[in-house]
């Protein structure tokens, strides 16, 4: 972690005090599982914390930046900006992919370039940064790394197919839309999910993904494209 510590200091002026905490932020469950006897912590709890602080910071920025925008528009923009694919892009831009600690199987299967893992690590880093340096430093980091791309629109915008499907189906009135996982495959650390989307209890689309969220998006995309 000394190289990562040096990079953070050089690139962002962040001098991490607790290097063990920093190391945990980049430790995937697959690595911790392969080293159970050493009782190594993984980054899921930090990811939980980082997700919360990221939502808060982006919400605060949007509220102040767009005083006349309704809640719905700000929610859509925030959702696009903090999506897994976008966070993975920020993680790559910061060079965080080089510092991931992955299990051997996860490494061989391409985990170092997997959006799910990279996005989770980015959130875990924010959680660790919050604990080590406080809310102000987290906000400064987000404004330095993320906000410029938001202002320029210079990040990968991913269509929110779930929202698009909802808008299509509800044009002529309320329709109950639901998503259900119908199958799971693969090891615990690298599952693939298959999801069905239904409208008024009628299946209208199916999709697969490396997370439930991605599978739901894939199912919604399938349903949207089926409608031309």
Steps between C-alpha positions, in 0.01 A plus 500: 500500500802732514476558125130586527568729795767681297267528199218647709739753649647597162175508300249624754694633797351231724736373772326191636576435867359148538657286227321190629168672438616599152604141430161371613325733254669317212462147636235295319310225680669240278842598641376497859341157446827357370682629810250410771769394748647849489158652580532762228216752475329564167348822372123439513437699818705792368307477172175538696635813668645643179174452312316703762747790504516507119121523470502785752780695331358470149151588625637808674687607187196459274274683747734799506593494131147474362270704731210489255515129412221277635578199716437256214758653269764515772432138595547385140828687464629369833397147408691518173805650664532248784421194291735206519643561154572867573667422834713234331611766252605732782685212666695434180570870451654512848708190426334303780475182292876445550462478876210256534571195715317211332487126554680287244179380339358851478824627348501227235137566408567868424381648828753781487308652209149416621276803549334354808829456684645833387186693591482334840868578565443866412218522754707312758783750449259786568390324818860455612578861414205616710624306803862605456470865398140607551209627294674814371782301335249263341310796357821653368597172333156463338516857371848444361440160338130472426334840475705628201373206296147561615516865397645417159281195450833326436417157636332192367129559517322171532136481403280427799282239332292441813391862498451495124280190522295650780440817297397299193256277684345768717412740219144369495460450873646322801653158433657279766860420398697238691841332473575146616824302511425168331849347497849540646819335380872510576701506824400725788758767413413506128130433458293559189133584550206450264200726553148522356309825481121486508228755433170425670632147573585434132866430417622754244877466514798302629862588560824384658772686689785474751280669762127513564494867398672430168271203434195718565634761258560229240145369542357851470712562188367176349144615568561851361663369181217250451267799472699642213 
